[in-house]
Amino acid sequence: MALIVAVLILALLFGGLGFAVHALWIVALVVFAAWVLGFFMRSASGSGSSRWYRW
């Protein structure tokens, strides 16, 4: 019985970990897409004096 409970707890732990990693990949892709869109939109508008970095 304890072995079954341990296996179920491990399955829940690894399943939750897999879901968290999947969610983090989705968040990373959304942030990357927003960064790329912002980079192209800023470089397309305005003259060359506006830079995308602060230094």
Phi and psi in radians as a Rosetta constraint file:
Dihedral C 1 N 2 CA 2 C 2 CIRCULARHARMONIC -1.130 0.35
Dihedral N 2 CA 2 C 2 N 3 CIRCULARHARMONIC -0.598 0.35
Dihedral C 2 N 3 CA 3 C 3 CIRCULARHARMONIC -1.148 0.35
Dihedral N 3 CA 3 C 3 N 4 CIRCULARHARMONIC -0.708 0.35
Dihedral C 3 N 4 CA 4 C 4 CIRCULARHARMONIC -1.128 0.35
Dihedral N 4 CA 4 C 4 N 5 CIRCULARHARMONIC -0.741 0.35
Dihedral C 4 N 5 CA 5 C 5 CIRCULARHARMONIC -1.115 0.35
Dihedral N 5 CA 5 C 5 N 6 CIRCULARHARMONIC -0.730 0.35
Dihedral C 5 N 6 CA 6 C 6 CIRCULARHARMONIC -1.114 0.35
Dihedral N 6 CA 6 C 6 N 7 CIRCULARHARMONIC -0.723 0.35
Dihedral C 6 N 7 CA 7 C 7 CIRCULARHARMONIC -1.141 0.35
Dihedral N 7 CA 7 C 7 N 8 CIRCULARHARMONIC -0.715 0.35
Dihedral C 7 N 8 CA 8 C 8 CIRCULARHARMONIC -1.130 0.35
Dihedral N 8 CA 8 C 8 N 9 CIRCULARHARMONIC -0.713 0.35
Dihedral C 8 N 9 CA 9 C 9 CIRCULARHARMONIC -1.133 0.35
Dihedral N 9 CA 9 C 9 N 10 CIRCULARHARMONIC -0.741 0.35
Dihedral C 9 N 10 CA 10 C 10 CIRCULARHARMONIC -1.118 0.35
Dihedral N 10 CA 10 C 10 N 11 CIRCULARHARMONIC -0.683 0.35
Dihedral C 10 N 11 CA 11 C 11 CIRCULARHARMONIC -1.129 0.35
Dihedral N 11 CA 11 C 11 N 12 CIRCULARHARMONIC -0.730 0.35
Dihedral C 11 N 12 CA 12 C 12 CIRCULARHARMONIC -1.136 0.35
Dihedral N 12 CA 12 C 12 N 13 CIRCULARHARMONIC -0.707 0.35
Dihedral C 12 N 13 CA 13 C 13 CIRCULARHARMONIC -1.118 0.35
Dihedral N 13 CA 13 C 13 N 14 CIRCULARHARMONIC -0.858 0.35
Dihedral C 13 N 14 CA 14 C 14 CIRCULARHARMONIC -1.229 0.35
Dihedral N 14 CA 14 C 14 N 15 CIRCULARHARMONIC -0.584 0.35
Dihedral C 14 N 15 CA 15 C 15 CIRCULARHARMONIC -1.140 0.35
Dihedral N 15 CA 15 C 15 N 16 CIRCULARHARMONIC -0.743 0.35
Dihedral C 15 N 16 CA 16 C 16 CIRCULARHARMONIC -1.160 0.35
Dihedral N 16 CA 16 C 16 N 17 CIRCULARHARMONIC -0.644 0.35
Dihedral C 16 N 17 CA 17 C 17 CIRCULARHARMONIC -1.148 0.35
Dihedral N 17 CA 17 C 17 N 18 CIRCULARHARMONIC -0.729 0.35
Dihedral C 17 N 18 CA 18 C 18 CIRCULARHARMONIC -1.109 0.35
Dihedral N 18 CA 18 C 18 N 19 CIRCULARHARMONIC -0.702 0.35
Dihedral C 18 N 19 CA 19 C 19 CIRCULARHARMONIC -1.137 0.35
Dihedral N 19 CA 19 C 19 N 20 CIRCULARHARMONIC -0.702 0.35
Dihedral C 19 N 20 CA 20 C 20 CIRCULARHARMONIC -1.138 0.35
Dihedral N 20 CA 20 C 20 N 21 CIRCULARHARMONIC -0.717 0.35
Dihedral C 20 N 21 CA 21 C 21 CIRCULARHARMONIC -1.138 0.35
Dihedral N 21 CA 21 C 21 N 22 CIRCULARHARMONIC -0.712 0.35
Dihedral C 21 N 22 CA 22 C 22 CIRCULARHARMONIC -1.110 0.35
Dihedral N 22 CA 22 C 22 N 23 CIRCULARHARMONIC -0.755 0.35
Dihedral C 22 N 23 CA 23 C 23 CIRCULARHARMONIC -1.132 0.35
Dihedral N 23 CA 23 C 23 N 24 CIRCULARHARMONIC -0.677 0.35
Dihedral C 23 N 24 CA 24 C 24 CIRCULARHARMONIC -1.156 0.35
Dihedral N 24 CA 24 C 24 N 25 CIRCULARHARMONIC -0.622 0.35
Dihedral C 24 N 25 CA 25 C 25 CIRCULARHARMONIC -1.122 0.35
Dihedral N 25 CA 25 C 25 N 26 CIRCULARHARMONIC -0.701 0.35
Dihedral C 25 N 26 CA 26 C 26 CIRCULARHARMONIC -1.122 0.35
Dihedral N 26 CA 26 C 26 N 27 CIRCULARHARMONIC -0.772 0.35
Dihedral C 26 N 27 CA 27 C 27 CIRCULARHARMONIC -1.083 0.35
Dihedral N 27 CA 27 C 27 N 28 CIRCULARHARMONIC -0.737 0.35
Dihedral C 27 N 28 CA 28 C 28 CIRCULARHARMONIC -1.107 0.35
Dihedral N 28 CA 28 C 28 N 29 CIRCULARHARMONIC -0.692 0.35
Dihedral C 28 N 29 CA 29 C 29 CIRCULARHARMONIC -1.172 0.35
Dihedral N 29 CA 29 C 29 N 30 CIRCULARHARMONIC -0.674 0.35
Dihedral C 29 N 30 CA 30 C 30 CIRCULARHARMONIC -1.134 0.35
Dihedral N 30 CA 30 C 30 N 31 CIRCULARHARMONIC -0.766 0.35
Dihedral C 30 N 31 CA 31 C 31 CIRCULARHARMONIC -1.124 0.35
Dihedral N 31 CA 31 C 31 N 32 CIRCULARHARMONIC -0.719 0.35
Dihedral C 31 N 32 CA 32 C 32 CIRCULARHARMONIC -1.117 0.35
Dihedral N 32 CA 32 C 32 N 33 CIRCULARHARMONIC -0.733 0.35
Dihedral C 32 N 33 CA 33 C 33 CIRCULARHARMONIC -1.122 0.35
Dihedral N 33 CA 33 C 33 N 34 CIRCULARHARMONIC -0.707 0.35
Dihedral C 33 N 34 CA 34 C 34 CIRCULARHARMONIC -1.140 0.35
Dihedral N 34 CA 34 C 34 N 35 CIRCULARHARMONIC -0.671 0.35
Dihedral C 34 N 35 CA 35 C 35 CIRCULARHARMONIC -1.141 0.35
Dihedral N 35 CA 35 C 35 N 36 CIRCULARHARMONIC -0.782 0.35
Dihedral C 35 N 36 CA 36 C 36 CIRCULARHARMONIC -1.131 0.35
Dihedral N 36 CA 36 C 36 N 37 CIRCULARHARMONIC -0.759 0.35
Dihedral C 36 N 37 CA 37 C 37 CIRCULARHARMONIC -1.093 0.35
Dihedral N 37 CA 37 C 37 N 38 CIRCULARHARMONIC -0.756 0.35
Dihedral C 37 N 38 CA 38 C 38 CIRCULARHARMONIC -1.124 0.35
Dihedral N 38 CA 38 C 38 N 39 CIRCULARHARMONIC -0.647 0.35
Dihedral C 38 N 39 CA 39 C 39 CIRCULARHARMONIC -1.111 0.35
Dihedral N 39 CA 39 C 39 N 40 CIRCULARHARMONIC -0.819 0.35
Dihedral C 39 N 40 CA 40 C 40 CIRCULARHARMONIC -1.252 0.35
Dihedral N 40 CA 40 C 40 N 41 CIRCULARHARMONIC -0.645 0.35
Dihedral C 40 N 41 CA 41 C 41 CIRCULARHARMONIC -1.193 0.35
Dihedral N 41 CA 41 C 41 N 42 CIRCULARHARMONIC -0.654 0.35
Dihedral C 41 N 42 CA 42 C 42 CIRCULARHARMONIC -1.276 0.35
Dihedral N 42 CA 42 C 42 N 43 CIRCULARHARMONIC -0.663 0.35
Dihedral C 42 N 43 CA 43 C 43 CIRCULARHARMONIC -1.268 0.35
Dihedral N 43 CA 43 C 43 N 44 CIRCULARHARMONIC -0.481 0.35
Dihedral C 43 N 44 CA 44 C 44 CIRCULARHARMONIC -1.348 0.35
Dihedral N 44 CA 44 C 44 N 45 CIRCULARHARMONIC -0.578 0.35
Dihedral C 44 N 45 CA 45 C 45 CIRCULARHARMONIC -1.677 0.35
Dihedral N 45 CA 45 C 45 N 46 CIRCULARHARMONIC 2.502 0.35
Dihedral C 45 N 46 CA 46 C 46 CIRCULARHARMONIC 1.498 0.35
Dihedral N 46 CA 46 C 46 N 47 CIRCULARHARMONIC 3.088 0.35
Dihedral C 46 N 47 CA 47 C 47 CIRCULARHARMONIC -1.537 0.35
Dihedral N 47 CA 47 C 47 N 48 CIRCULARHARMONIC -3.062 0.35
Dihedral C 47 N 48 CA 48 C 48 CIRCULARHARMONIC -1.336 0.35
Dihedral N 48 CA 48 C 48 N 49 CIRCULARHARMONIC -0.113 0.35
Dihedral C 48 N 49 CA 49 C 49 CIRCULARHARMONIC -1.289 0.35
Dihedral N 49 CA 49 C 49 N 50 CIRCULARHARMONIC -0.414 0.35
Dihedral C 49 N 50 CA 50 C 50 CIRCULARHARMONIC -1.424 0.35
Dihedral N 50 CA 50 C 50 N 51 CIRCULARHARMONIC 2.180 0.35
Dihedral C 50 N 51 CA 51 C 51 CIRCULARHARMONIC -1.895 0.35
Dihedral N 51 CA 51 C 51 N 52 CIRCULARHARMONIC 2.666 0.35
Dihedral C 51 N 52 CA 52 C 52 CIRCULARHARMONIC -1.485 0.35
Dihedral N 52 CA 52 C 52 N 53 CIRCULARHARMONIC -0.143 0.35
Dihedral C 52 N 53 CA 53 C 53 CIRCULARHARMONIC -1.998 0.35
Dihedral N 53 CA 53 C 53 N 54 CIRCULARHARMONIC 2.833 0.35
Dihedral C 53 N 54 CA 54 C 54 CIRCULARHARMONIC -1.572 0.35
Dihedral N 54 CA 54 C 54 N 55 CIRCULARHARMONIC -0.374 0.35
